[in-house]
Amino acid sequence: MRIVHVYPDRITKVLPDEPLTFYVTVEAEKGPARHFEVWTDIPTREFPKGAIGGYAVPLALTEKQEEFHIYSGTVHPTRTGFYEFSVRYKKGSKWTWRGGNTRRRTRTPIHVEPAWTTGILYNTFVRQFGAEDKDGDGIIQPGEGGTFADLINRMHHFKKLNITAIYLNPIQMTGELFRYEEAGRQYYENNLTNQLPLHMHPGSVYAIKEYKSIDPELGLNPDDTETDQYLEFRRFCEECHKNGIRVILDVVFDHTSRDSFLQRIHPEWFVYKIDPKSLEGDFITRKHPEAGGYWGKPEHAFTPYDHGVFWGDCTFLNWNYYYGLQTWAPDHELPPPNPDIENMREYFKSVLRYWIKNYGVDGFRLDVAYAVPTDFWHEAIQESRTYAHRICKRHKLNPQAQPMAPLSPDLLFIGETYVDKVEELQECGISMLNGDFAWKLFDVASPSTQLKVPAAAV
């Protein structure tokens, strides 16, 4: 007897209560039918209690063909998470695993995604959403930008739109050091979306100075001068949850601002060059002969190099993963490894936990997701959802002790990509991808170079 095919045969994403059918196609053989079953750890409506180490889902012989027999069985998953299944069969009293013995058996991953993945997401850039030229001078001055209070005051509008979640561009404090370059001065002065004088320009929200901070300008509230940005953001999250709306926060783990506090206390998490915006020259290590003049100094921290462009106001975090350099500058030297990579990984997981615990954030949009190791995302997503389960349970038992919690522990993770690593990002556990797919798929000028992207990514 030979198993010809098993379906699903690769990582598969399903929603809670969506039917998941397993199929096993085998060569037809004479004599009594074998007993086939799927061994899995997926919580399902049919097997709500499950079992330690997994449980068996019996498969029935559903179709007989001249050469093949097909066995199948259907379950309905109930809980978001990363699971797997294996196939085994028995003839007589002996069980045989597909792929070998118990340790070597073939395991196929199943990702049960949040049910609200199919909802409507509303994106707002807080700084501009409620901006108002109150004095009529034609310039959005400090104090006239958008705030969390503006979002709260439009909650009735969000409700009318029947949105499921509000996705906020980064709300953390942005860097101030080296954000203006001589070559970019003309752009900043004439950018109509940011009408502040050059010296007061707030800079890019994607150059984050401190990951567990909130920009104080977003917390200004003329109706309540006793409040601050942290209380205002909490009030925003509470209002969203009261109205059944989830909150998705943007997180930027590929790079920081040049004056990030992390660059001061963890200089080893970064890499350095004499010219930080050049692919030429050595990376400066702590043991380099010229380390004293360059290593650990923010003005010499290497600038992210992405799609052939240097991002001058940011500095590159060393994940021991060099997708940008290996893709767009494959012949150039790679940075030295980060000697403290495990502590850095744990810190960034703690950033996710911070927003889950203190504000009940329901999901995250992962900026430049393709430039961060996919094994980190897989661990971070799994651990964050486990943590959210604890927070939600604690909140339900004692709201005073745990006042904030996500609406449910089924956190949503959205990865940004520009058709880079589409399959890898989906397979590591990210639920959805966003990026500029359309023009790459339908490039009229060069149809021969059109890319084939899985439908789930669009």
C-alpha distance (Angstrom), angle and dihedral (degrees) to the residues before:
residue distance angle dihedral
M1 . . .
R2 3.79 . .
I3 3.80 129.9 .
V4 3.80 104.9 -131.6
H5 3.78 99.9 -176.4
V6 3.80 142.2 -5.8
Y7 3.78 123.9 -159.7
P8 2.99 127.6 -124.6
D9 3.78 87.8 42.1
R10 3.82 99.1 173.6
I11 3.80 140.0 22.1
T12 3.81 106.2 -43.7
K13 3.81 129.6 -167.6
V14 3.80 121.2 -148.1
L15 3.80 136.0 166.8
P16 3.80 126.0 -122.7
D17 3.83 111.7 -82.6
E18 3.80 90.3 13.0
P19 3.82 110.6 128.9
L20 3.78 114.3 -105.0
T21 3.80 112.3 -165.1
F22 3.79 123.2 -167.2
Y23 3.82 118.9 -153.1
V24 3.79 126.9 -167.8
T25 3.82 117.7 -172.7
V26 3.81 116.2 -164.3
E27 3.76 136.6 174.1
A28 3.78 111.5 -91.7
E29 3.79 115.0 -106.5
K30 3.76 135.6 -179.6
G31 3.76 124.1 -108.5
P32 3.82 130.9 38.9
A33 3.81 116.9 -14.0
R34 3.76 117.9 -101.5
H35 3.77 121.4 -116.3
F36 3.83 111.1 -112.2
E37 3.78 127.8 -171.5
V38 3.78 141.2 166.9
W39 3.79 117.2 -126.4
T40 3.81 111.1 -152.0
D41 3.81 146.1 151.4
I42 3.84 95.7 -144.1
P43 3.84 112.3 129.0
T44 3.80 105.1 -128.4
R45 3.77 140.7 175.9
E46 3.81 89.3 -114.1
F47 3.83 94.6 50.0
P48 3.83 104.7 27.2
K49 3.79 96.1 162.9
G50 3.79 96.8 43.1
A51 3.81 114.9 179.2
I52 3.77 139.9 -100.9
G53 3.79 106.9 -80.5
G54 3.79 93.0 11.2
Y55 3.78 139.2 -67.4
A56 3.79 139.0 -114.3
V57 3.80 125.7 -97.2
P58 3.82 107.6 -163.8
L59 3.80 117.1 -133.7
A60 3.78 122.1 -147.2
L61 3.80 127.7 -146.4
T62 3.81 99.7 -108.5
E63 3.80 104.4 165.8
K64 3.78 136.4 26.0
Q65 3.76 121.4 -161.9
E66 3.75 128.8 174.6
E67 3.81 93.3 -100.2
F68 3.80 103.5 17.6
H69 3.80 141.9 44.1
I70 3.81 120.4 -155.0
Y71 3.79 123.3 -151.4
S72 3.81 121.8 -170.3
G73 3.78 144.6 171.4
T74 3.82 134.8 179.1
V75 3.80 132.3 -144.1
H76 3.82 133.7 173.9
P77 3.84 113.2 -134.3
T78 3.79 115.9 -138.5
R79 3.81 108.1 -175.1
T80 3.80 132.8 55.6
G81 3.79 114.7 -118.0
F82 3.80 149.4 90.2
Y83 3.80 114.6 -66.2
E84 3.79 139.8 156.6
F85 3.77 142.3 -153.9
S86 3.80 137.9 -151.6
V87 3.80 131.9 -166.0
R88 3.78 126.4 -130.2
Y89 3.78 134.7 170.0
K90 3.78 138.1 -162.9
K91 3.77 134.5 -151.8
G92 3.73 113.1 -178.8
S93 3.80 107.7 -22.3
K94 3.82 100.7 -35.3
W95 3.81 123.4 98.9
T96 3.81 119.5 -151.9
W97 3.80 124.3 -167.1
R98 3.78 121.8 -142.6
G99 3.79 105.3 -112.3
G100 3.80 98.0 22.0
N101 3.78 136.4 -66.7
T102 3.80 127.6 -9.7
R103 3.81 93.6 -77.6
R104 3.80 96.3 43.2
R105 3.79 98.8 39.9
T106 3.81 118.7 132.3
R107 3.81 110.8 -98.1
T108 3.81 121.5 -164.5
P109 3.84 118.6 -163.4
I110 3.80 121.8 -128.3
H111 3.82 120.3 -167.3
V112 3.79 115.7 -158.2
E113 3.80 104.5 -157.9
P114 3.82 128.5 -155.0
A115 3.80 112.1 -81.2
W116 3.81 90.5 -131.2
T117 3.83 90.4 63.2
T118 3.81 86.2 99.2
G119 3.82 93.9 56.3
I120 3.81 132.0 103.5
L121 3.82 116.6 -87.2
Y122 3.82 121.1 -158.5
N123 3.81 117.5 -157.4
T124 3.81 120.2 -152.1
F125 3.79 132.2 176.7
V126 3.81 98.5 -148.8
R127 3.80 96.0 -155.0
Q128 3.82 91.4 58.9
F129 3.80 102.4 26.7
G130 3.81 95.0 80.4
A131 3.81 99.0 21.2
E132 3.81 112.3 142.5
D133 3.80 131.2 179.4
K134 3.81 92.6 -135.0
D135 3.81 97.6 172.9
G136 3.80 94.8 42.3
D137 3.79 95.7 -126.0
G138 3.80 92.9 130.3
I139 3.80 93.3 -113.2
I140 3.79 129.4 97.2
Q141 3.78 98.6 -128.8
P142 3.83 126.0 -166.6
G143 3.77 107.2 -72.2
E144 3.81 92.7 31.4
G145 3.80 96.6 80.0
G146 3.78 125.2 102.1
T147 3.81 121.4 -78.1
F148 3.78 139.9 -172.4
A149 3.82 87.0 -100.7
D150 3.82 88.7 62.3
L151 3.80 89.7 54.5
I152 3.79 92.2 47.9
N153 3.81 90.6 50.3
R154 3.82 89.4 55.3
M155 3.80 95.2 49.2
H156 3.80 90.2 110.8
H157 3.81 88.0 57.4
F158 3.82 91.7 52.0
K159 3.80 90.0 49.7
K160 3.81 91.3 52.8
L161 3.79 88.9 53.8
N162 3.82 89.9 55.7
I163 3.78 90.9 -133.5
T164 3.79 121.1 174.3
A165 3.80 99.0 -154.0
I166 3.79 142.9 4.4
Y167 3.79 114.7 -133.1
L168 3.81 113.9 -156.0
N169 3.78 124.4 -158.4
P170 3.83 110.1 -128.6
I171 3.81 113.3 -50.4
Q172 3.82 97.4 -174.9
M173 3.79 125.7 110.3
T174 3.78 111.8 -80.0
G175 3.77 127.6 -137.4
E176 3.79 123.7 -98.5
L177 3.80 102.5 -169.2
F178 3.83 118.6 98.6
R179 3.79 93.3 -11.5
Y180 3.83 91.7 132.2
E181 3.76 118.5 61.9
E182 3.74 125.0 -175.5
A183 3.79 91.8 -118.5
G184 3.80 91.6 51.1
R185 3.80 98.7 45.9
Q186 3.81 95.2 94.9
Y187 3.81 91.0 51.5
Y188 3.78 94.2 51.6
E189 3.80 93.9 46.8
N190 3.81 92.3 52.2
N191 3.79 100.6 38.2
L192 3.82 102.7 118.8
T193 3.79 93.0 -162.6
N194 3.82 89.9 64.7
Q195 3.79 107.3 40.1
L196 3.80 97.9 172.5
P197 3.79 119.0 118.9
L198 3.79 110.7 -91.4
H199 3.80 95.5 -103.8
M200 3.81 90.6 53.6
H201 3.80 97.4 44.0
P202 3.81 107.1 131.6
G203 3.79 95.0 -141.5
S204 3.79 130.7 -139.8
V205 3.79 116.9 -33.1
Y206 3.80 86.5 -143.9
A207 3.82 91.1 68.1
I208 3.79 95.5 77.3
K209 3.78 120.1 -166.1
E210 3.81 99.4 -172.3
Y211 3.81 124.2 12.1
K212 3.80 97.2 -152.3
S213 3.80 95.4 46.9
I214 3.82 135.1 92.9
D215 3.80 124.7 -143.0
P216 3.85 105.3 -106.4
E217 3.82 92.1 -142.4
L218 3.80 89.3 65.5
G219 3.81 89.4 59.2
L220 3.80 98.7 54.3
N221 3.80 109.9 125.9
P222 3.82 118.8 174.3
D223 3.80 89.9 -166.5
D224 3.80 93.4 57.6
T225 3.80 115.4 30.3
E226 3.82 91.1 173.9
T227 3.78 92.8 68.9
D228 3.81 130.3 83.9
Q229 3.80 138.1 -158.4
Y230 3.81 93.8 -86.6
L231 3.80 94.4 51.9
E232 3.80 90.7 44.0
F233 3.78 93.2 52.5
R234 3.79 90.3 47.8
R235 3.81 89.2 50.4
F236 3.82 89.4 50.7
C237 3.82 91.9 51.5
E238 3.80 91.1 47.3
E239 3.82 91.8 51.2
C240 3.78 91.0 48.6
H241 3.79 92.1 51.3
K242 3.81 92.4 46.4
N243 3.79 87.0 57.8
G244 3.80 94.5 45.2
I245 3.81 92.7 -107.4
R246 3.80 120.7 135.0
V247 3.81 126.4 -142.1
I248 3.82 122.7 -129.8
L249 3.78 118.0 -168.8
D250 3.80 127.4 -157.4
V251 3.82 114.3 -125.0
V252 3.81 124.0 -168.5
F253 3.81 111.5 -159.2
D254 3.82 100.3 155.6
H255 3.82 96.0 73.2
T256 3.80 145.2 -2.7
S257 3.78 136.2 -147.4
R258 3.78 114.7 -84.7
D259 3.79 92.1 -109.4
S260 3.80 95.4 49.6
F261 3.78 112.9 144.4
L262 3.81 86.7 -129.4
Q263 3.78 89.5 65.2
R264 3.80 88.9 58.1
I265 3.79 100.3 45.1
H266 3.82 98.5 30.2
P267 3.81 106.0 32.7
E268 3.82 88.4 155.2
W269 3.83 89.2 69.0
F270 3.81 88.2 69.1
V271 3.81 136.3 55.8
Y272 3.79 128.2 -131.2
K273 3.80 141.3 -147.6
I274 3.78 135.3 176.0
D275 3.81 86.6 -119.1
P276 3.82 105.6 30.1
K277 3.82 92.5 -164.9
S278 3.76 97.8 54.8
L279 3.76 134.9 88.5
E280 3.78 89.6 -153.0
G281 3.78 126.2 86.5
D282 3.78 133.6 33.2
F283 3.74 126.9 -55.0
I284 3.79 106.5 -115.0
T285 3.80 111.8 -123.3
R286 3.78 126.5 -170.7
K287 3.82 88.4 -101.6
H288 3.80 95.2 46.8
P289 3.84 114.1 121.4
E290 3.83 89.3 -119.7
A291 3.82 95.8 42.0
G292 3.79 92.9 116.3
G293 3.77 92.7 65.7
Y294 3.80 99.8 42.3
W295 3.81 117.4 11.5
G296 3.80 113.8 100.7
K297 3.81 94.5 9.4
P298 3.81 116.1 124.8
E299 3.79 94.7 -141.8
H300 3.80 88.3 60.7
A301 3.81 98.6 42.3
F302 3.81 108.1 122.3
T303 3.79 115.7 -99.3
P304 3.83 119.0 -127.9
Y305 3.80 111.1 -99.1
D306 3.80 109.7 -153.8
H307 3.80 130.5 166.6
G308 3.81 87.8 -12.4
V309 3.84 95.0 -53.3
F310 3.81 132.1 108.0
W311 3.82 116.1 -135.4
G312 3.79 98.3 -144.2
D313 3.81 100.8 -169.7
C314 3.83 93.0 54.2
T315 3.76 138.2 66.1
F316 3.79 125.9 -141.5
L317 3.82 121.3 -111.5
N318 3.80 111.6 -140.5
W319 3.81 107.3 -126.5
N320 3.82 91.5 162.2
Y321 3.78 82.6 -110.9
Y322 3.78 118.8 107.7
Y323 3.79 106.4 -177.2
G324 3.80 94.8 146.8
L325 3.79 95.5 49.1
Q326 3.79 95.3 41.4
T327 3.81 91.5 48.1
W328 3.81 102.4 42.9
A329 3.81 101.9 21.1
P330 3.82 104.4 28.3
D331 3.80 94.9 157.3
H332 3.78 96.2 55.9
E333 3.78 130.3 93.1
L334 3.80 117.3 -87.4
P335 3.81 122.7 -133.3
P336 3.80 121.2 -98.0
P337 3.82 115.2 -96.5
N338 3.79 121.1 -87.8
P339 3.83 106.1 -107.0
D340 3.81 91.5 -158.2
I341 3.80 99.4 43.3
E342 3.82 96.6 132.0
N343 3.80 92.7 55.9
M344 3.79 90.1 47.2
R345 3.80 91.3 52.2
E346 3.80 91.1 50.1
Y347 3.79 91.7 49.1
F348 3.80 92.8 55.2
K349 3.80 91.3 47.8
S350 3.81 86.9 53.7
V351 3.81 89.3 55.3
L352 3.82 89.4 61.6
R353 3.80 91.3 46.6
Y354 3.81 90.6 50.8
W355 3.80 93.8 59.0
I356 3.81 92.8 41.8
K357 3.80 94.8 51.4
N358 3.80 101.9 37.3
Y359 3.80 100.9 37.2
G360 3.79 106.8 16.2
V361 3.81 93.0 -120.0
D362 3.81 109.2 -172.5
G363 3.78 101.8 -155.6
F364 3.77 147.8 -11.8
R365 3.78 137.7 -124.3
L366 3.82 107.2 -144.4
D367 3.78 111.2 -141.6
V368 3.83 116.0 -142.3
A369 3.81 87.5 -2.5
Y370 3.81 92.5 172.9
A371 3.83 91.5 63.2
V372 3.82 94.2 59.7
P373 3.83 120.9 72.5
T374 3.80 112.4 -91.1
D375 3.80 91.6 -139.5
F376 3.81 87.8 61.4
W377 3.80 91.2 52.1
H378 3.81 90.9 49.1
E379 3.81 92.4 52.4
A380 3.80 94.0 41.6
I381 3.81 93.9 50.2
Q382 3.80 93.6 47.3
E383 3.81 94.2 45.9
S384 3.82 93.1 44.1
R385 3.80 92.4 54.1
T386 3.80 91.2 47.5
Y387 3.81 88.8 49.8
A388 3.82 90.9 47.8
H389 3.81 89.7 54.4
R390 3.81 89.3 56.8
I391 3.80 92.9 46.1
C392 3.82 92.9 48.8
K393 3.80 91.6 48.3
R394 3.81 91.7 47.9
H395 3.81 90.8 49.0
K396 3.79 92.6 50.2
L397 3.81 92.6 50.2
N398 3.82 96.3 43.4
P399 3.83 117.6 8.4
Q400 3.79 91.6 179.0
A401 3.80 93.3 56.9
Q402 3.81 91.9 42.4
P403 3.82 106.4 25.9
M404 3.81 98.0 169.8
A405 3.79 128.9 53.1
P406 3.82 137.5 146.4
L407 3.79 116.1 -91.4
S408 3.80 85.3 -109.8
P409 3.81 134.6 -7.1
D410 3.81 90.1 -111.8
L411 3.79 94.7 106.1
L412 3.80 117.4 -168.9
F413 3.82 121.6 -137.8
I414 3.82 120.3 -163.7
G415 3.80 118.8 -171.7
E416 3.79 126.0 -152.7
T417 3.79 115.7 -136.4
Y418 3.78 138.9 155.4
V419 3.80 94.1 -144.0
D420 3.81 86.4 -65.9
K421 3.81 114.6 137.0
V422 3.81 93.8 -15.3
E423 3.80 96.1 162.5
E424 3.81 94.9 40.9
L425 3.82 91.5 52.2
Q426 3.79 92.4 49.6
E427 3.78 92.2 46.3
C428 3.81 94.8 50.3
G429 3.80 90.1 62.8
I430 3.80 106.4 -90.7
S431 3.81 106.7 142.2
M432 3.80 101.1 -151.0
L433 3.80 138.6 11.2
N434 3.78 129.9 -145.0
G435 3.79 128.4 -167.5
D436 3.80 146.0 107.7
F437 3.79 96.3 -59.2
A438 3.81 99.4 143.1
W439 3.80 101.8 71.0
K440 3.79 92.2 43.2
L441 3.80 91.6 52.3
F442 3.79 95.7 45.3
D443 3.79 104.9 35.7
V444 3.81 101.1 157.3
A445 3.79 92.7 -173.7
S446 3.79 93.6 60.2
P447 3.81 110.6 20.0
S448 3.79 91.2 164.1
T449 3.82 89.4 68.5
Q450 3.79 96.6 52.0
L451 3.78 112.0 137.2
K452 3.77 125.2 -129.5
V453 3.80 107.6 -132.2
P454 3.82 124.0 179.4
A455 3.80 111.4 -103.4
A456 3.80 90.8 -123.1
A457 3.79 89.4 66.3
V458 3.80 96.5 57.7
